[in-house]
Amino acid sequence: MKYYEPELVLSARFGADPKTFRKQMWPFIHALSELEYQVIIFDNRYKGDQQHDCLLSVDGTDFRINWTSKAFYSHKFKGCGLWYEVALNILTGDICWINGPFEPGKYNDLMIFRMGLMGELDEGERVEADDGYLGEAPLHVKCP
């Protein structure tokens, strides 16, 4: 299990006061987020393709955030979070799709899939998913 240390602990680790640490970290965080467009490439779903109709595995995942808001309450954390849809190339593990953030609990897996990834799939292409996506099986989704 991962543990994310508070800002006070992290700033002490880097020998800076929290205000300076926060100021110095934001450019780094923004630079990392810009890599999304160089690393998360939807066409990477074709890597290793063996002519299967399912190239991606998709599911929703929650990420904890340090806020206090009923709109962002995640039952998974019993606290605030953000929800993302993530799709991986089944054969290589490459992250090929991220959609979000969304408020946890406001949308379910199927609603998000219909609003985004489903419309990007090639004709006849499906994704592997859990039972949260049954509403689009078998045309767009292959469920266990």
MDTraj code that builds the backbone (N, CA, C; nanometers):
import mdtraj as md
import numpy as np

residues = "MET LYS TYR TYR GLU PRO GLU LEU VAL LEU SER ALA ARG PHE GLY ALA ASP PRO LYS THR PHE ARG LYS GLN MET TRP PRO PHE ILE HIS ALA LEU SER GLU LEU GLU TYR GLN VAL ILE ILE PHE ASP ASN ARG TYR LYS GLY ASP GLN GLN HIS ASP CYS LEU LEU SER VAL ASP GLY THR ASP PHE ARG ILE ASN TRP THR SER LYS ALA PHE TYR SER HIS LYS PHE LYS GLY CYS GLY LEU TRP TYR GLU VAL ALA LEU ASN ILE LEU THR GLY ASP ILE CYS TRP ILE ASN GLY PRO PHE GLU PRO GLY LYS TYR ASN ASP LEU MET ILE PHE ARG MET GLY LEU MET GLY GLU LEU ASP GLU GLY GLU ARG VAL GLU ALA ASP ASP GLY TYR LEU GLY GLU ALA PRO LEU HIS VAL LYS CYS PRO".split()
xyz = np.array([
    [0.0843, -0.1168, 0.0000],
    [0.0000, 0.0000, 0.0000],
    [0.0897, 0.1244, 0.0000],
    [0.0560, 0.2199, -0.0853],
    [0.1331, 0.3439, -0.0913],
    [0.0864, 0.4396, 0.0165],
    [0.1819, 0.5153, 0.0692],
    [0.1508, 0.6182, 0.1665],
    [0.2063, 0.7490, 0.1124],
    [0.1221, 0.8502, 0.1037],
    [0.1640, 0.9802, 0.0541],
    [0.1857, 1.0727, 0.1734],
    [0.3089, 1.1140, 0.1918],
    [0.3431, 1.1951, 0.3075],
    [0.2863, 1.3359, 0.2952],
    [0.2528, 1.3967, 0.4089],
    [0.2025, 1.5342, 0.4075],
    [0.3089, 1.6318, 0.3582],
    [0.2634, 1.7452, 0.3123],
    [0.3523, 1.8480, 0.2598],
    [0.4597, 1.8880, 0.3614],
    [0.4227, 1.8963, 0.4876],
    [0.5191, 1.9350, 0.5909],
    [0.6358, 1.8369, 0.5985],
    [0.6066, 1.7077, 0.5883],
    [0.7102, 1.6046, 0.5929],
    [0.7960, 1.6108, 0.4664],
    [0.7317, 1.6233, 0.3513],
    [0.8055, 1.6294, 0.2248],
    [0.8963, 1.7524, 0.2190],
    [0.8453, 1.8659, 0.2623],
    [0.9269, 1.9875, 0.2569],
    [1.0482, 1.9742, 0.3489],
    [1.0305, 1.9133, 0.4646],
    [1.1439, 1.8921, 0.5557],
    [1.2470, 1.7986, 0.4925],
    [1.1992, 1.6977, 0.4214],
    [1.2893, 1.6035, 0.3554],
    [1.3780, 1.6739, 0.2525],
    [1.3224, 1.7772, 0.1881],
    [1.3988, 1.8519, 0.0881],
    [1.4666, 1.9760, 0.1465],
    [1.4547, 1.9943, 0.2768],
    [1.5214, 2.1059, 0.3432],
    [1.4634, 2.2408, 0.3093],
    [1.3322, 2.2464, 0.2882],
    [1.2673, 2.3730, 0.2535],
    [1.1444, 2.3929, 0.3422],
    [1.1053, 2.5186, 0.3596],
    [0.9821, 2.5405, 0.4336],
    [0.8649, 2.5058, 0.3405],
    [0.7465, 2.4732, 0.3946],
    [0.6335, 2.4277, 0.3118],
    [0.5945, 2.5240, 0.2000],
    [0.5990, 2.6551, 0.2259],
    [0.5601, 2.7529, 0.1233],
    [0.6567, 2.7484, 0.0042],
    [0.7855, 2.7424, 0.0315],
    [0.8859, 2.7343, -0.0750],
    [0.8739, 2.6021, -0.1494],
    [0.8560, 2.4946, -0.0745],
    [0.8394, 2.3622, -0.1354],
    [0.7213, 2.3617, -0.2327],
    [0.6080, 2.4145, -0.1886],
    [0.4878, 2.4195, -0.2722],
    [0.5142, 2.4992, -0.3995],
    [0.5797, 2.6144, -0.3837],
    [0.6097, 2.7006, -0.4987],
    [0.7011, 2.6303, -0.5990],
    [0.8006, 2.5560, -0.5483],
    [0.8966, 2.4886, -0.6351],
    [0.8401, 2.3614, -0.6981],
    [0.7439, 2.2980, -0.6346],
    [0.6914, 2.1716, -0.6845],
    [0.5907, 2.1879, -0.7979],
    [0.5139, 2.2970, -0.8004],
    [0.4103, 2.3101, -0.9025],
    [0.4650, 2.3080, -1.0452],
    [0.5743, 2.3763, -1.0761],
    [0.6282, 2.3646, -1.2133],
    [0.6651, 2.2199, -1.2486],
    [0.7172, 2.1466, -1.1526],
    [0.7512, 2.0065, -1.1735],
    [0.6249, 1.9239, -1.2012],
    [0.5215, 1.9467, -1.1232],
    [0.3949, 1.8748, -1.1421],
    [0.3351, 1.9064, -1.2786],
    [0.3367, 2.0320, -1.3178],
    [0.2836, 2.0700, -1.4499],
    [0.3664, 2.0074, -1.5624],
    [0.4969, 2.0031, -1.5472],
    [0.5834, 1.9412, -1.6492],
    [0.5516, 1.7927, -1.6628],
    [0.5293, 1.7257, -1.5514],
    [0.4909, 1.5840, -1.5576],
    [0.3581, 1.5657, -1.6292],
    [0.2626, 1.6522, -1.6020],
    [0.1315, 1.6389, -1.6663],
    [0.1403, 1.6613, -1.8169],
    [0.2341, 1.7432, -1.8614],
    [0.2518, 1.7659, -2.0052],
    [0.3034, 1.6406, -2.0764],
    [0.3698, 1.5520, -2.0038],
    [0.4185, 1.4273, -2.0642],
    [0.3049, 1.3356, -2.1077],
    [0.1853, 1.3588, -2.0546],
    [0.0705, 1.2748, -2.0903],
    [0.0577, 1.2600, -2.2411],
    [0.0754, 1.3682, -2.3142],
    [0.0550, 1.3658, -2.4588],
    [0.1705, 1.3002, -2.5341],
    [0.2817, 1.2788, -2.4674],
    [0.3946, 1.2101, -2.5287],
    [0.3991, 1.0632, -2.4899],
    [0.3339, 1.0275, -2.3811],
    [0.3416, 0.8919, -2.3276],
    [0.2118, 0.8139, -2.3467],
    [0.0987, 0.8796, -2.3259],
    [-0.0309, 0.8130, -2.3364],
    [-0.0839, 0.8374, -2.4771],
    [-0.0621, 0.7397, -2.5627],
    [-0.0946, 0.7526, -2.7052],
    [-0.1967, 0.6453, -2.7409],
    [-0.3129, 0.6885, -2.7863],
    [-0.4234, 0.5962, -2.8120],
    [-0.3876, 0.4905, -2.9162],
    [-0.3128, 0.5262, -3.0172],
    [-0.2757, 0.4290, -3.1208],
    [-0.1798, 0.3212, -3.0706],
    [-0.1242, 0.3389, -2.9511],
    [-0.0390, 0.2342, -2.8942],
    [-0.1197, 0.1080, -2.8612],
    [-0.2509, 0.1161, -2.8724],
    [-0.3321, -0.0046, -2.8504],
    [-0.3049, -0.1086, -2.9580],
    [-0.2512, -0.0686, -3.0723],
    [-0.2198, -0.1617, -3.1810],
    [-0.0861, -0.2343, -3.1613],
    [-0.0040, -0.1901, -3.0652],
    [0.1255, -0.2565, -3.0414],
    [0.1022, -0.4036, -3.0085],
    [0.1697, -0.4899, -3.0799],
    [0.1587, -0.6331, -3.0549],
    [0.0278, -0.6938, -3.1006],
    [-0.0513, -0.6176, -3.1756],
    [-0.1839, -0.6646, -3.2189],
    [-0.1724, -0.7964, -3.2958],
    [-0.2534, -0.8911, -3.2545],
    [-0.2577, -1.0220, -3.3200],
    [-0.3935, -1.0437, -3.3846],
    [-0.4517, -0.9331, -3.4334],
    [-0.5804, -0.9332, -3.5018],
    [-0.6962, -0.9760, -3.4113],
    [-0.6843, -0.9465, -3.2814],
    [-0.7947, -0.9708, -3.1896],
    [-0.8904, -0.8526, -3.1927],
    [-1.0155, -0.8752, -3.1575],
    [-1.1103, -0.7644, -3.1560],
    [-1.1008, -0.6829, -3.0274],
    [-1.0376, -0.7354, -2.9234],
    [-1.0172, -0.6633, -2.7974],
    [-0.8697, -0.6290, -2.7826],
    [-0.8393, -0.4998, -2.7892],
    [-0.7014, -0.4545, -2.7757],
    [-0.6756, -0.3910, -2.6397],
    [-0.7828, -0.3429, -2.5754],
    [-0.7702, -0.2680, -2.4509],
    [-0.8477, -0.3333, -2.3372],
    [-0.7966, -0.3135, -2.2173],
    [-0.8684, -0.3444, -2.0950],
    [-0.9005, -0.2099, -2.0294],
    [-1.0255, -0.1884, -1.9905],
    [-1.0658, -0.0582, -1.9370],
    [-1.1342, -0.0739, -1.8019],
    [-1.1124, 0.0239, -1.7161],
    [-1.1827, 0.0289, -1.5881],
    [-1.1682, 0.1677, -1.5289],
    [-1.2527, 0.1967, -1.4322],
    [-1.2457, 0.3226, -1.3598],
    [-1.1640, 0.3056, -1.2344],
    [-1.0973, 0.4120, -1.1924],
    [-1.0180, 0.4074, -1.0708],
    [-1.0267, 0.5407, -0.9975],
    [-1.0244, 0.5339, -0.8661],
    [-1.0299, 0.6526, -0.7820],
    [-0.8896, 0.6930, -0.7388],
    [-0.8674, 0.8232, -0.7275],
    [-0.7425, 0.8771, -0.6758],
    [-0.7752, 0.9695, -0.5600],
    [-0.7099, 0.9457, -0.4487],
    [-0.7342, 1.0253, -0.3282],
    [-0.6856, 1.1688, -0.3489],
    [-0.7636, 1.2642, -0.3001],
    [-0.7230, 1.4049, -0.3001],
    [-0.7399, 1.4597, -0.1595],
    [-0.6647, 1.5611, -0.1270],
    [-0.6662, 1.6185, 0.0070],
    [-0.7595, 1.7394, 0.0111],
    [-0.8878, 1.7155, -0.0171],
    [-0.9892, 1.8194, -0.0124],
    [-1.0966, 1.7763, 0.0847],
    [-1.1844, 1.8689, 0.1143],
    [-1.3037, 1.8373, 0.1924],
    [-1.4230, 1.8928, 0.1156],
    [-1.4963, 1.8026, 0.0500],
    [-1.6108, 1.8437, -0.0307],
    [-1.7026, 1.7238, -0.0524],
    [-1.8303, 1.7428, -0.0272],
    [-1.9260, 1.6335, -0.0492],
    [-1.9310, 1.5936, -0.1960],
    [-1.9079, 1.6879, -0.2864],
    [-1.9146, 1.6586, -0.4303],
    [-1.8075, 1.5583, -0.4730],
    [-1.6971, 1.5535, -0.4004],
    [-1.5860, 1.4666, -0.4384],
    [-1.5676, 1.3490, -0.3421],
    [-1.6736, 1.3163, -0.2684],
    [-1.6650, 1.2065, -0.1720],
    [-1.6552, 1.0728, -0.2450],
    [-1.5548, 0.9949, -0.2096],
    [-1.5338, 0.8624, -0.2666],
    [-1.5595, 0.7581, -0.1581],
    [-1.6538, 0.6663, -0.1842],
    [-1.6822, 0.5593, -0.0887],
    [-1.5613, 0.4673, -0.0729],
    [-1.4799, 0.4596, -0.1753],
    [-1.3610, 0.3752, -0.1693],
    [-1.2654, 0.4219, -0.0595],
    [-1.2483, 0.5534, -0.0474],
    [-1.1557, 0.6096, 0.0499],
    [-1.2234, 0.6578, 0.1775],
    [-1.3572, 0.6682, 0.1717],
    [-1.4312, 0.7320, 0.2804],
    [-1.3758, 0.8731, 0.3020],
    [-1.3493, 0.9371, 0.1895],
    [-1.2954, 1.0725, 0.1863],
    [-1.3005, 1.1216, 0.0429],
    [-1.2357, 1.2319, 0.0157],
    [-1.2422, 1.2917, -0.1179],
    [-1.1494, 1.2220, -0.2172],
    [-1.1937, 1.2207, -0.3417],
    [-1.1152, 1.1617, -0.4484],
    [-1.1613, 1.2109, -0.5841],
    [-1.0882, 1.1727, -0.6848],
    [-1.1243, 1.1979, -0.8249],
    [-1.1301, 1.0635, -0.8941],
    [-1.2162, 1.0525, -0.9927],
    [-1.2363, 0.9262, -1.0630],
    [-1.1885, 0.9417, -1.2079],
    [-1.1119, 0.8444, -1.2553],
    [-1.0614, 0.8430, -1.3930],
    [-1.0943, 0.7097, -1.4585],
    [-1.1159, 0.7140, -1.5892],
    [-1.1260, 0.5923, -1.6702],
    [-0.9890, 0.5708, -1.7339],
    [-0.9359, 0.4499, -1.7210],
    [-0.8029, 0.4188, -1.7726],
    [-0.8120, 0.2925, -1.8576],
    [-0.7489, 0.2949, -1.9761],
    [-0.7465, 0.1781, -2.0642],
    [-0.6022, 0.1427, -2.0961],
    [-0.5723, 0.0132, -2.0836],
    [-0.4377, -0.0392, -2.1080],
    [-0.4375, -0.1337, -2.2269],
    [-0.3279, -0.1327, -2.3034],
    [-0.3071, -0.2323, -2.4076],
    [-0.2935, -0.3676, -2.3371],
    [-0.3767, -0.4624, -2.3749],
    [-0.3787, -0.5928, -2.3088],
    [-0.2450, -0.6650, -2.3213],
    [-0.1791, -0.6541, -2.4353],
    [-0.0561, -0.7294, -2.4588],
    [0.0699, -0.6627, -2.4037],
    [0.0746, -0.5288, -2.4049],
    [0.1979, -0.4598, -2.3644],
    [0.1880, -0.3895, -2.2300],
    [0.0668, -0.3610, -2.1855],
    [0.0485, -0.2862, -2.0613],
    [0.0606, -0.1358, -2.0783],
    [0.0816, -0.0878, -2.2013],
    [0.0886, 0.0563, -2.2259],
    [-0.0430, 0.1224, -2.1856],
    [-0.0332, 0.2370, -2.1198],
    [-0.1536, 0.3167, -2.0942],
    [-0.1863, 0.3879, -2.2244],
    [-0.3046, 0.3622, -2.2784],
    [-0.3435, 0.4175, -2.4087],
    [-0.4544, 0.5215, -2.3981],
    [-0.5219, 0.5287, -2.2846],
    [-0.6372, 0.6174, -2.2715],
    [-0.6553, 0.6567, -2.1262],
    [-0.6753, 0.7844, -2.1031],
    [-0.7178, 0.8351, -1.9724],
    [-0.8294, 0.9345, -1.9982],
    [-0.9356, 0.9218, -1.9219],
    [-1.0486, 1.0129, -1.9336],
    [-1.0859, 1.0567, -1.7930],
    [-1.0873, 1.1849, -1.7695],
    [-1.1230, 1.2353, -1.6383],
    [-1.0458, 1.3623, -1.6090],
    [-1.0603, 1.4144, -1.4911],
    [-1.1231, 1.3555, -1.3735],
    [-1.2734, 1.3791, -1.3710],
    [-1.3395, 1.2928, -1.2955],
    [-1.4827, 1.3020, -1.2708],
    [-1.5066, 1.2955, -1.1210],
    [-1.6216, 1.3469, -1.0787],
    [-1.6603, 1.3364, -0.9388],
    [-1.6979, 1.1908, -0.9108],
    [-1.6396, 1.1296, -0.8087],
    [-1.6750, 0.9906, -0.7764],
    [-1.8240, 0.9804, -0.7428],
    [-1.8872, 0.8774, -0.7945],
    [-2.0277, 0.8548, -0.7634],
    [-2.1257, 0.9291, -0.8522],
    [-2.0827, 1.0315, -0.9235],
    [-2.1742, 1.1062, -1.0105],
    [-2.1995, 1.0298, -1.1401],
    [-2.0982, 0.9626, -1.1900],
    [-2.1083, 0.8834, -1.3118],
    [-2.0601, 0.7418, -1.2814],
    [-2.1173, 0.6435, -1.3510],
    [-2.0674, 0.5068, -1.3365],
    [-1.9766, 0.4733, -1.4552],
    [-1.9152, 0.3565, -1.4510],
    [-1.8219, 0.3147, -1.5564],
    [-1.8849, 0.3237, -1.6951],
    [-2.0061, 0.2727, -1.7079],
    [-2.0726, 0.2670, -1.8379],
    [-2.1012, 0.4062, -1.8940],
    [-2.1444, 0.4974, -1.8090],
    [-2.1725, 0.6339, -1.8553],
    [-2.0465, 0.7003, -1.9102],
    [-1.9360, 0.6866, -1.8385],
    [-1.8096, 0.7470, -1.8828],
    [-1.7630, 0.6815, -2.0124],
    [-1.7737, 0.5508, -2.0213],
    [-1.7342, 0.4776, -2.1426],
    [-1.8126, 0.5283, -2.2631],
    [-1.9423, 0.5449, -2.2462],
    [-2.0275, 0.5925, -2.3562],
    [-1.9956, 0.7359, -2.3960],
    [-1.9530, 0.8181, -2.3009],
    [-1.9208, 0.9585, -2.3303],
    [-1.7847, 0.9758, -2.3970],
    [-1.6976, 0.8746, -2.3903],
    [-1.5631, 0.8948, -2.4408],
    [-1.5077, 0.7810, -2.5222],
    [-1.4530, 0.6809, -2.4566],
    [-1.3776, 0.5750, -2.5232],
    [-1.4585, 0.5001, -2.6282],
    [-1.5834, 0.4718, -2.6020],
    [-1.6643, 0.3952, -2.6964],
    [-1.6660, 0.4591, -2.8361],
    [-1.6733, 0.5906, -2.8409],
    [-1.6763, 0.6621, -2.9681],
    [-1.5425, 0.6661, -3.0403],
    [-1.4357, 0.6298, -2.9728],
    [-1.3018, 0.6308, -3.0327],
    [-1.2612, 0.4955, -3.0899],
    [-1.3357, 0.3903, -3.0572],
    [-1.3005, 0.2561, -3.1031],
    [-1.3272, 0.2399, -3.2517],
    [-1.2467, 0.1576, -3.3163],
    [-1.2698, 0.1247, -3.4574],
    [-1.3956, 0.0402, -3.4702],
    [-1.4519, 0.0363, -3.5892],
    [-1.5690, -0.0476, -3.6141],
    [-1.5321, -0.1939, -3.5861],
    [-1.6118, -0.2598, -3.5051],
    [-1.5876, -0.3993, -3.4700],
    [-1.4906, -0.4188, -3.3544],
    [-1.4273, -0.3119, -3.3085],
    [-1.3332, -0.3215, -3.1963],
    [-1.4105, -0.3201, -3.0646],
    [-1.3657, -0.4037, -2.9708],
    [-1.4261, -0.4083, -2.8382],
    [-1.3171, -0.3905, -2.7327],
    [-1.3590, -0.3722, -2.6091],
    [-1.2661, -0.3653, -2.4963],
    [-1.3012, -0.4752, -2.3972],
    [-1.2010, -0.5198, -2.3228],
    [-1.2241, -0.6119, -2.2102],
    [-1.2582, -0.5253, -2.0899],
    [-1.3633, -0.5641, -2.0169],
    [-1.4042, -0.4851, -1.9008],
    [-1.4796, -0.5725, -1.8016],
    [-1.5012, -0.5164, -1.6834],
    [-1.5767, -0.5897, -1.5823],
    [-1.7268, -0.5707, -1.6042],
    [-1.8060, -0.6254, -1.5137],
    [-1.9512, -0.6236, -1.5307],
    [-2.0138, -0.4843, -1.5251],
    [-1.9384, -0.3839, -1.4861],
    [-1.9887, -0.2473, -1.4864],
    [-2.0153, -0.1948, -1.6268],
    [-1.9698, -0.2683, -1.7261],
    [-1.9831, -0.2268, -1.8663],
    [-2.0805, -0.3167, -1.9436],
    [-2.1541, -0.4024, -1.8746],
    [-2.2432, -0.4995, -1.9394],
    [-2.3422, -0.4366, -2.0373],
    [-2.3810, -0.3128, -2.0132],
    [-2.4778, -0.2456, -2.0996],
    [-2.4318, -0.2293, -2.2430],
    [-2.3032, -0.2425, -2.2695],
    [-2.2509, -0.2317, -2.4065],
    [-2.1959, -0.3645, -2.4573],
    [-2.2202, -0.4728, -2.3819],
    [-2.1779, -0.6062, -2.4270],
    [-2.2899, -0.6673, -2.5105],
    [-2.2588, -0.7395, -2.6122],
    [-2.1270, -0.7784, -2.6603],
    [-2.0738, -0.6895, -2.7723],
    [-2.1499, -0.5883, -2.8159],
    [-2.1094, -0.5088, -2.9311],
    [-1.9776, -0.4328, -2.9103],
    [-1.9650, -0.3644, -2.7968],
    [-1.8451, -0.2826, -2.7723],
    [-1.7586, -0.3328, -2.6577],
    [-1.8113, -0.4254, -2.5777],
    [-1.7413, -0.4704, -2.4579],
    [-1.7480, -0.6234, -2.4481],
    [-1.6367, -0.6810, -2.4062],
    [-1.6325, -0.8240, -2.3746],
    [-1.6154, -0.8338, -2.2240],
    [-1.7174, -0.8876, -2.1573],
    [-1.7149, -0.9020, -2.0108],
    [-1.6917, -1.0481, -1.9757],
    [-1.6336, -1.0725, -1.8570],
    [-1.6087, -1.2115, -1.8160],
    [-1.7392, -1.2904, -1.7998],
])
top = md.Topology()
chain = top.add_chain()
for i, resn in enumerate(residues, 1):
    res = top.add_residue(resn, chain, resSeq=i)
    for name in ("N", "CA", "C"):
        top.add_atom(name, md.element.get_by_symbol(name[0]), res)
traj = md.Trajectory(xyz[None], top)
